[in-house]
Amino acid sequence: MKLIISILFLLISISDAKNCSMPSNLSSIYSTKVTNIDKYSDLQRNGTNLSSLCIREVLLKEHKYNWRFLLVWNETKPKGAFWFLPHDNENSAFDSAIYSTNKYGGGFLSVLANNSRYFNRQDPNRNFGLNSRSARVCKGQKYPAPKYSSTIFKIIEYFKSSNMPYLALHNNSNGYRGNGGNGGVSMLNCSKTTKCFKANNIIRGDKKGLKDEDTLIYLASKNGIDYNKVRLFNNLELNIKYELINPNRNDCSMSNFVVLNKGSSNYINIETQHGDSKTQKLMIDKIIRLYR
């Protein structure tokens, strides 16, 4: 009975929350208010942490895709750190985004894909581009996606405070050999175009915190490596994979889009192994404190 009462109270809190209509600057984006969390497993899992949050479902049609997203923001502090979560199977990233939004304000936009990494066979993090040229260059993008890209970044730019970088949250699998096609996300898998800067003695294995090979942040630039930034994050015990972006190697990811289309190297993606939300939250704390 207590559980039923708690759920009813939560649903009432969400449905009656003040100022949860879509901001006027985003009124051209079609969205619906979320009043029933039973339809969303990520929200159900975080049910006790939603009372101060505004939640809407954003819908977007482009080509054959009927994209769906959860847009979540802090009702009392809508401007702040704002995260993009492209993969619906990365539950720890979602939990970490809820934590950040409650603690630091801002919010996040999360792709809804029935708990899958891909949306109708399209990787949401390989779908950024404003014209057909990017689709020709990018092996992972099936169709040009100007509407997808502009809508996502219109939302990001509204909620992201000017002092914050462009932010993303991801989870990966254990080790770069068994990562399920996750692109070799490991501090032990580096290359000429993705340099590694270790802050710790790297440990193989499952969820070893900041020293785990799967625990890292991605930085990106087309102008070479900013070693001052490397030292800054390494001093916070954060491992770095540094992407050297080139338009001829554009992979239509968010990092490439930020560098090539937004003209910014102020991008950070926090990666931890699936299930290691404790470490991901710790990394969020370290990074947000730098920019507050």
Secondary structure as the mmCIF struct_conf table of DSSP 4:
data_model
#
loop_
_struct_conf.conf_type_id
_struct_conf.id
_struct_conf.beg_label_comp_id
_struct_conf.beg_label_asym_id
_struct_conf.beg_label_seq_id
_struct_conf.end_label_comp_id
_struct_conf.end_label_asym_id
_struct_conf.end_label_seq_id
HELX_RH_AL_P HELX_RH_AL_P1 LYS A 2 ASP A 16
TURN_TY1_P TURN_TY1_P1 LYS A 18 ASN A 19
BEND BEND1 SER A 21 SER A 21
HELX_LH_PP_P HELX_LH_PP_P1 MET A 22 PRO A 23
HELX_RH_3T_P HELX_RH_3T_P1 SER A 24 LEU A 26
TURN_TY1_P TURN_TY1_P2 SER A 27 SER A 28
BEND BEND2 ILE A 29 ILE A 29
STRN STRN1 SER A 31 LYS A 33
HELX_RH_3T_P HELX_RH_3T_P2 ILE A 37 LYS A 39
HELX_RH_AL_P HELX_RH_AL_P2 SER A 41 ARG A 45
TURN_TY1_P TURN_TY1_P3 ASN A 46 ASN A 46
HELX_RH_3T_P HELX_RH_3T_P3 GLY A 47 ASN A 49
TURN_TY1_P TURN_TY1_P4 SER A 51 SER A 52
STRN STRN2 LEU A 53 GLU A 62
TURN_TY1_P TURN_TY1_P5 HIS A 63 LYS A 64
STRN STRN3 TYR A 65 ASN A 74
BEND BEND3 GLU A 75 THR A 76
BEND BEND4 LYS A 79 LYS A 79
STRN STRN4 GLY A 80 GLY A 80
STRN STRN5 PHE A 82 LEU A 85
TURN_TY1_P TURN_TY1_P6 ASP A 88 ASN A 89
HELX_RH_AL_P HELX_RH_AL_P3 ASN A 91 TYR A 104
STRN STRN6 GLY A 107 VAL A 111
BEND BEND5 ALA A 113 ALA A 113
TURN_TY1_P TURN_TY1_P7 ASN A 114 ASN A 115
BEND BEND6 ARG A 117 TYR A 118
STRN STRN7 PHE A 119 PHE A 119
TURN_TY1_P TURN_TY1_P8 ASN A 120 ARG A 121
STRN STRN8 GLN A 122 GLN A 122
HELX_RH_3T_P HELX_RH_3T_P4 PRO A 124 ARG A 126
STRN STRN9 GLY A 129 GLY A 129
BEND BEND7 LEU A 130 ASN A 131
HELX_RH_AL_P HELX_RH_AL_P4 SER A 132 VAL A 137
TURN_TY1_P TURN_TY1_P9 LYS A 139 GLY A 140
BEND BEND8 LYS A 142 TYR A 143
STRN STRN10 ALA A 145 ALA A 145
HELX_RH_AL_P HELX_RH_AL_P5 PRO A 146 PHE A 159
STRN STRN11 LYS A 160 LYS A 160
TURN_TY1_P TURN_TY1_P10 SER A 162 ASN A 163
BEND BEND9 MET A 164 MET A 164
HELX_LH_PP_P HELX_LH_PP_P2 PRO A 165 PRO A 165
STRN STRN12 TYR A 166 ASN A 172
BEND BEND10 ASN A 174 ASN A 182
BEND BEND11 SER A 186 SER A 186
TURN_TY1_P TURN_TY1_P11 MET A 187 LEU A 188
BEND BEND12 LYS A 192 THR A 193
STRN STRN13 THR A 194 PHE A 197
BEND BEND13 ALA A 199 ASN A 200
STRN STRN14 ILE A 203 ILE A 203
BEND BEND14 GLY A 205 ASP A 206
HELX_RH_3T_P HELX_RH_3T_P5 GLY A 209 LYS A 211
STRN STRN15 ASP A 212 ASP A 212
TURN_TY1_P TURN_TY1_P12 GLU A 213 ASP A 214
STRN STRN16 LEU A 216 SER A 221
BEND BEND15 LYS A 222 ASN A 223
HELX_RH_AL_P HELX_RH_AL_P6 TYR A 227 ASN A 234
TURN_TY1_P TURN_TY1_P13 ASN A 235 GLU A 237
STRN STRN17 ILE A 240 LEU A 244
HELX_RH_3T_P HELX_RH_3T_P6 PRO A 247 ARG A 249
HELX_RH_AL_P HELX_RH_AL_P7 MET A 254 ASN A 261
BEND BEND16 LYS A 262 LYS A 262
STRN STRN18 TYR A 267 GLN A 273
TURN_TY1_P TURN_TY1_P14 HIS A 274 GLY A 275
HELX_RH_AL_P HELX_RH_AL_P8 SER A 277 TYR A 291
#
